[in-house]
Amino acid sequence: MAAISAPRGTRDILPAESWKWSYIINTASQTMRDFGFSEIHLPIFEHTELFSRGVGETTDIVEKEMYTFEDRGGRSITLRPEATAGVMRAAIENNLCVQGASAKLWNWGPMFRHERPQKGRYRQFYQIDAECLGIAGAMADVEVIALSIEIFRRLGLKNLEVVINSVGCEKCRPVYRQKLIEYFDSHKDELCETCLTRLERNPLRILDCKNPSCGHVADGAPDIYDSLCDECKEHFAEVRAGLERLGFTYTLNKRLVRGLDYYTKTAYEILSGALGAQNAVAGGGRYDNLSSAVGGAKIPGVGFACGLDRVMLVMEEQGCDFGEMPKTEVYVAALDDDARGAAQILTYELRKNKIASACDTAGKSFKAQMKIAGACKFACIIGADEIANNAVSIKDMRSGSQVNISMSDAVKYILGRD
Ligand code: HAM
C-alpha cells in the first residue's frame, strides 16, 4: 500500500523547527501582555455565514478559497480562513463590549485557505492575531500598529516596511467606488479577466492587482484621498500623527486595499523584502462595520494578524536569534540491567524538580548511553556499587570531573551547580 502524505499546502512542523515556533509565540505572547491584550481561544470551524457576511461575499477568500463542508447535521461549516470575524462573533455572543466596554484580545492558531501553494503561502497556515474592540478613535489604530511593529522588533526582523492607507467608510466609499467603476470602465480593454469580473462587484480590488497592465491602469485611477469624507480624513491624519509621535516611519500607498471587505478607514501591511511574491508578514486595519455585518450592535474594531510561517522564513533568512534550543541537562546512565530501575527513579526525581533529564528506556548499552550523555551538562551513573551504597556518581560532562554522592543529595547537588 502506498504511504499517505500530508495534503498539498500543509506541512509538519517538526522538532527541529517547533522550538523556534515556540520562541516566536512566547515573544508575541509577552508583547501582547505588555500591551494589555488578553488571550482568547476560538473554534477552528464556524458557521459559513460568519465569513460570507463578515469577510465579504465578493472577496477571493469567500468566493474561492474557503474549506466549506456540510456537517452531519446538514449545517454549512467552514474552517476559519482568518480570525477577526470569529473574535467579533465571540465578543458579541459573550457580551464583551456592552455599554461602551472595550476588549483587547489576541490568539494564535491555524487558518485555512485553498490558495495555490508557493513560498510563504500554505493552505493551512498560522496567524498571530490581535484585535482591539470597542474603540473608535485613532489612538487604538496607532496602538495596534505599534504592537505589531514591537513584536517584530523583539524578534529582530530587519528591513521591514510599514505601508498604510485609508479605505474610507460607508459614507465616502460608495462615492469613490462609483468614480472607480467609471474610470476602469473606460479602460476595460487593458484589464485582466479577473479585474473585468471585479469591475462591478469589487472595483477597489483592481487597485492592487499584480497584473502589470492592470497596475498601469490603476496608476492613473482617481485618488482615494480626494474622496475621503472629513471624518475619515481626520482619522487618517490622527493615525499618521500618532505613528510619527512614536517615531515610526511608514509609506503611504493609496492602492493598498487588502483582500477582506470589512475594512473601514485604516488599512496597513508590514512587508519584508526577504519573502519574494508573498511579502506581507502582517496585515490589518480598522473594521467598524464588521459587527453589524455579522448581526451584532455596532462595535468598532481595529486589529492585525501576522503570518507565523512567513515570520519564521524571514527570521531564518536573516539569521535572527531564536534563543537556546531546549535540551536535556542530565542523563542518567545505567551501568548494567540491574541499575535501570534505579536510573528511572532518579530521572523522575530530577524531573519533579524541573530539571530536564532522561534515561534509557530502549535497552541501550552503557557505552551508547554515555554517548548520549555527552551532549548533556551532567551524567548520573548508577551501577552495582552505587546501588549497594545508595549513591550515585555524577560526572560534569564539560569539565570531566566526577563526584560520588548519596542518592538523596543528587537533586540538591545538581540544582546547586549550573
Ligand atoms: P490577511 O492579510 O489575509 O489578513 O492575513 C494576515 C497575514 O497572514 C498575512 O500578512 C500573511 O502574513 C499571513 N497569511 C495570509 N495568507 C497566508 C497563506 N496562505 N499562507 C501563509 N501565510 C498567510 C487577515 O487575515 C486579517 N484577519 C487581519 C486582521 C486582523 N485585520 C484586522 N484584524
Boltz pocket constraint, residues with backbone or C-beta under 6 A from the ligand:
constraints:
  - pocket:
      binder: B
      contacts: [[A, 81], [A, 82], [A, 83], [A, 84], [A, 113], [A, 115], [A, 120], [A, 121], [A, 122], [A, 123], [A, 125], [A, 126], [A, 127], [A, 129], [A, 130], [A, 131], [A, 259], [A, 260], [A, 270], [A, 280], [A, 281], [A, 282], [A, 283], [A, 284], [A, 285], [A, 286], [A, 287], [A, 302], [A, 303], [A, 304], [A, 305], [A, 306], [A, 307], [A, 308], [A, 309], [A, 310]]
      max_distance: 6.0
